[in-house]
Amino acid sequence: MKASFTRLILAGVVPFLLLAAIASAQQQATIVKIIGSGAQVVLPDGRTVDAEAGLKVPETATIRSGAAEIYLEAVSGVIATIKRDSQVVVLTLTGNEPTLELKGGNLVSQIDRAKLAGRTYGVKTPRGVAAARGTVYTVNVEGTNYTVVTASGTVTISAPNVPAVTLAAGGIAVSTVNNGAAMSATALAQSNPEVMAAVNQAAAVAVAAVAVVAANPVNFGASTSATAAVELNTTVATVVNAVPTAVAQAAASASAAAPTQAAAVVTAAVQAAAASGNAQAVTQVAQTVTQAAAQGAAQSVAAQAAAGAGNAQAATQAAAAAAQQVAQRSPRPRRRLCSKPFPPPRHR
């Protein structure tokens, strides 16, 4: 009788403990990849630990990137890239609205709608929450001001007692301009050219973050990297069409962060330009992104070579090889064939 009673108790307690363990695991984000060093995580109990790949980050913990760049799987379907010199609080991971709070710096969010399973992910700023279900977007916070740039999909910025602002791909919202109303890069450049540097930076870091995920299936998983590869084409096209002043910076940043994606960045840019039907634009974009991507990839490979070999000659050779490889693999705009027949050869 006593044994039967014990089995009944265990039958009820064990599933409860399993569910509790599962729920606890779901309330933790995971650092998937770190580039650089010096990042730290302040845990809810006040302890500070060094950030490292594989570290579980619970709700209410604070991540300080320092000189590093952190790729955080906030929840399934969300890769948040915490750029250097940024501070992020893991606000909530449970429920239908998982949210990170950006205290300062830059945060790029890549969202896989299918994996997010109907939930709405958001980034809280001092003036509201930028939320989305399937997109790529960058949020920058300086003090109490924010800049949001949407590279793919749509983002909705909401705050108490203020009408919501929806940004489509290429849309920009700057809290200090028109009360954070949606704007295009063209309109912003004309009215407030001084803030375009921040917009260009936001667009560039978005492309770079997506390129890193696309280039590292071992870290992020094959399906996540495959999704990022598709998003890379979309984000590059958005930059070409909506934020053209950021094209060179985006190509260089992405190629430096993920040299294996340099040719893909150039291809996506040229294809986006070709869709406009403007041959001059295609040529200009092709030249700009090829040069920028080659320089970015060369810098990255050169740095790795210098660190490994410890001499400038190896770095120089690696840089030249990387630049040449990008140039060879990059598409070139087709010249229009002349409809007139060639003149007959001249005999001397």
C-alpha positions in Angstrom: 0.0 0.0 0.0 2.8 2.4 1.0 4.7 1.5 -2.2 1.6 2.2 -4.3 1.1 5.6 -2.6 4.7 6.5 -3.3 4.4 5.5 -7.0 1.3 7.8 -7.2 3.2 10.7 -5.7 6.1 10.2 -8.1 3.7 9.9 -11.0 2.4 13.3 -10.2 5.6 15.0 -9.2 8.0 13.8 -12.0 5.9 15.2 -14.9 5.5 18.5 -12.9 9.3 18.7 -12.5 9.8 17.9 -16.1 7.4 20.7 -17.1 9.1 23.1 -14.7 12.5 22.2 -16.2 11.2 22.8 -19.7 9.6 26.1 -18.8 12.9 27.2 -17.1 14.9 26.2 -20.2 12.5 28.3 -22.4 13.2 31.3 -20.3 16.8 31.5 -21.3 18.4 33.0 -24.4 21.6 31.4 -25.8 24.7 33.1 -27.0 25.4 31.3 -30.2 28.5 33.1 -31.5 30.9 35.8 -30.3 33.3 37.8 -32.4 35.9 39.7 -30.4 36.4 39.8 -26.6 35.5 41.7 -23.5 31.7 40.9 -23.4 30.1 40.3 -20.1 26.7 39.2 -18.7 25.3 40.6 -15.5 23.0 37.8 -14.1 19.8 38.5 -12.2 21.5 37.8 -8.9 24.1 40.5 -9.5 27.0 38.2 -10.5 29.0 39.2 -13.6 30.3 36.4 -15.9 32.3 36.5 -19.1 30.1 36.0 -22.2 31.0 33.0 -24.2 29.4 30.8 -26.9 26.9 28.4 -25.4 26.1 30.5 -22.3 22.5 30.5 -21.3 21.2 34.0 -20.5 18.1 34.2 -18.2 15.4 36.8 -18.2 16.3 40.2 -16.7 20.0 39.6 -17.3 22.1 42.4 -18.9 24.5 41.8 -21.7 27.4 44.3 -22.2 29.1 43.6 -25.5 32.2 45.7 -24.9 34.6 45.2 -27.8 32.8 42.1 -29.0 29.9 41.4 -31.2 27.4 38.9 -29.8 24.9 36.7 -31.7 22.1 35.8 -29.3 19.3 33.4 -30.0 16.7 35.2 -27.9 13.9 32.6 -28.6 13.5 30.1 -31.4 13.3 32.0 -34.6 15.1 35.2 -33.4 18.8 35.9 -33.8 19.7 39.2 -32.2 23.1 40.6 -33.0 24.4 42.9 -30.3 27.0 45.1 -31.9 30.1 46.5 -30.2 29.7 48.9 -27.3 26.0 48.0 -26.8 24.0 47.1 -23.7 20.9 44.9 -23.9 18.6 43.6 -21.2 16.8 40.3 -21.8 13.5 41.7 -20.7 11.1 38.8 -21.3 11.2 35.5 -23.2 7.9 34.0 -22.2 4.4 34.6 -23.5 3.5 35.9 -26.9 5.8 39.0 -26.9 9.4 38.1 -26.2 11.3 41.4 -25.8 14.8 42.6 -25.5 15.5 46.1 -24.2 18.3 48.1 -25.9 19.8 50.5 -23.4 22.4 51.8 -25.8 24.2 51.0 -29.0 23.0 48.9 -32.0 20.9 45.7 -32.2 20.1 43.8 -35.4 17.2 41.4 -35.2 16.7 38.6 -37.7 13.3 36.9 -37.4 12.1 33.7 -38.9 8.3 33.9 -39.0 7.8 30.2 -39.2 9.9 29.4 -36.1 8.5 32.3 -34.1 5.1 30.5 -34.4 2.7 33.5 -34.2 4.5 35.4 -31.5 5.6 39.0 -31.8 9.2 39.8 -31.0 10.1 43.3 -30.0 13.0 45.6 -29.1 12.2 48.1 -26.4 13.7 51.6 -26.6 13.4 54.6 -24.2 10.5 55.8 -26.2 8.6 52.7 -27.3 8.8 49.1 -28.7 9.8 48.2 -32.2 8.1 44.9 -32.9 7.8 42.4 -35.7 6.9 38.9 -36.6 9.2 38.2 -39.6 11.8 40.7 -40.7 15.3 42.1 -40.4 15.8 45.4 -38.8 18.3 47.5 -36.8 17.6 49.6 -33.8 20.0 52.2 -32.5 19.7 53.9 -29.2 21.7 56.9 -28.0 20.6 58.4 -24.7 16.8 58.6 -25.0 16.7 58.8 -28.8 16.3 55.9 -31.3 16.8 55.2 -35.0 15.0 52.2 -36.6 15.8 51.0 -40.1 13.9 48.1 -41.7 15.9 46.0 -44.1 13.2 43.4 -44.7 9.5 42.9 -43.9 7.6 45.4 -41.6 8.2 46.8 -38.2 5.7 48.5 -35.9 6.8 51.1 -33.4 4.4 51.6 -30.5 4.4 53.7 -27.4 1.7 54.7 -24.8 -0.6 57.5 -25.9 1.1 57.8 -29.3 -0.2 56.5 -32.7 1.8 53.4 -33.9 4.3 53.9 -36.7 4.7 51.1 -39.3 7.8 50.8 -41.4 7.9 48.7 -44.6 11.2 47.5 -46.0 13.5 50.5 -46.4 11.5 52.5 -44.0 13.2 54.7 -41.4 12.1 56.2 -38.1 14.2 58.6 -36.1 12.7 59.8 -32.8 14.2 63.3 -33.2 12.8 63.8 -36.7 9.0 64.4 -37.2 8.3 62.8 -33.9 9.5 59.4 -35.2 7.2 59.3 -38.2 8.0 56.9 -41.0 10.4 58.4 -43.6 12.4 57.4 -46.6 16.1 57.8 -46.9 15.7 60.3 -49.7 13.4 62.5 -47.7 15.6 62.2 -44.6 18.7 63.1 -46.6 17.0 66.2 -47.8 15.6 67.4 -44.5 18.1 66.1 -42.0 21.3 65.1 -43.7 23.2 65.1 -40.4 21.4 61.9 -39.3 22.1 60.0 -42.4 25.4 58.7 -41.1 23.5 56.8 -38.4 21.0 55.5 -40.9 23.8 54.3 -43.2 25.5 52.6 -40.3 22.2 50.9 -39.3 21.7 49.6 -42.8 25.3 48.4 -43.1 25.3 46.5 -39.8 22.0 44.8 -40.8 23.6 43.4 -43.9 26.7 42.3 -42.1 24.8 40.5 -39.3 22.8 38.6 -41.9 25.9 37.7 -43.8 27.5 36.2 -40.7 24.6 34.0 -40.0 24.4 32.9 -43.6 28.1 32.0 -43.5 28.1 29.9 -40.3 25.7 26.9 -40.5 27.9 25.1 -38.0 27.1 27.7 -35.3 23.5 28.6 -36.2 22.2 25.4 -37.9 21.7 24.6 -41.5 18.1 25.9 -41.7 18.8 29.2 -39.9 21.8 29.9 -42.2 19.7 29.0 -45.3 17.1 31.4 -44.2 19.7 34.1 -43.6 21.1 33.5 -47.1 17.7 34.3 -48.6 17.4 37.3 -46.3 20.8 38.5 -47.4 19.5 39.0 -50.9 16.5 40.9 -49.6 18.5 43.1 -47.3 21.0 44.0 -49.9 18.3 44.8 -52.4 16.6 47.0 -49.8 19.8 49.0 -49.3 20.4 49.4 -53.0 16.9 50.6 -53.7 16.0 52.5 -50.5 19.3 53.5 -48.8 21.7 53.8 -51.8 24.1 56.0 -49.8 24.9 52.9 -47.6 25.7 50.5 -50.5 29.5 50.8 -50.3 29.5 50.7 -46.5 27.1 47.7 -46.4 29.2 45.7 -48.9 32.4 46.4 -47.1 31.0 45.6 -43.7 29.4 42.4 -44.8 32.4 41.2 -46.7 34.7 42.0 -43.8 32.5 40.2 -41.3 31.8 37.2 -43.6 34.3 37.0 -46.5 32.7 33.9 -48.0 29.5 35.9 -48.6 31.3 38.8 -50.4 30.4 37.5 -53.9 26.8 36.9 -52.8 26.5 40.5 -51.6 27.8 41.8 -54.9 25.5 39.5 -56.9 22.5 40.6 -54.9 23.3 44.3 -55.3 23.9 44.0 -59.1 20.6 42.1 -59.5 18.7 44.7 -57.5 20.2 47.5 -59.6 19.4 45.6 -62.8 15.8 45.3 -61.9 15.5 49.1 -62.3 16.4 48.8 -66.0 18.9 51.6 -65.7 22.1 50.4 -67.3 24.1 53.3 -65.9 22.9 52.5 -62.4 23.8 48.8 -62.8 27.4 49.7 -63.9 27.8 52.2 -61.0 26.5 49.8 -58.4 28.6 46.9 -59.8 31.7 49.0 -59.6 30.9 50.3 -56.1 30.0 47.1 -54.5 32.7 45.0 -56.1 35.4 47.4 -54.9 33.9 47.7 -51.5 33.4 44.0 -51.1 36.9 43.2 -52.3 38.4 45.7 -49.8 36.2 44.3 -46.9 37.1 40.7 -47.7 40.7 41.5 -48.1 40.9 43.3 -44.8 39.3 40.4 -43.0 41.5 37.8 -44.6 44.6 39.9 -44.2 43.9 40.3 -40.5 43.5 36.6 -40.0 46.7 35.9 -42.0 48.7 38.4 -40.0 47.4 37.0 -36.8 48.2 33.5 -37.8 51.5 34.0 -39.7 52.7 37.0 -37.8 54.2 38.8 -40.8 53.0 41.5 -43.1 54.0 39.7 -46.3 51.5 36.9 -45.6 48.8 39.4 -44.8 49.5 41.4 -48.0 49.4 38.2 -50.2 46.2 37.1 -48.5 44.5 40.4 -49.0 45.4 40.5 -52.7 44.1 37.0 -53.2 40.8 37.7 -51.5 40.2 40.9 -53.5 40.9 39.1 -56.7 38.6 36.2 -55.8 35.7 38.6 -55.1 36.3 40.4 -58.4 36.4 37.2 -60.4 33.3 35.7 -58.8 31.2 38.9 -58.9 28.8 39.4 -61.8 29.5 42.1 -64.3 26.8 44.1 -66.1 26.2 42.9 -69.6 27.0 45.3 -72.3 24.3 46.0 -74.8 25.0 44.3 -78.1 25.2 46.6 -81.0 22.5 46.0 -83.6 24.6 47.3 -86.5 26.9 44.9 -88.4 30.6 45.1 -87.8 32.4 46.9 -90.5 34.5 44.8 -92.9 38.1 44.4 -92.0 40.5 46.9 -93.4 43.3 45.6 -95.6 46.6 47.4 -95.6 
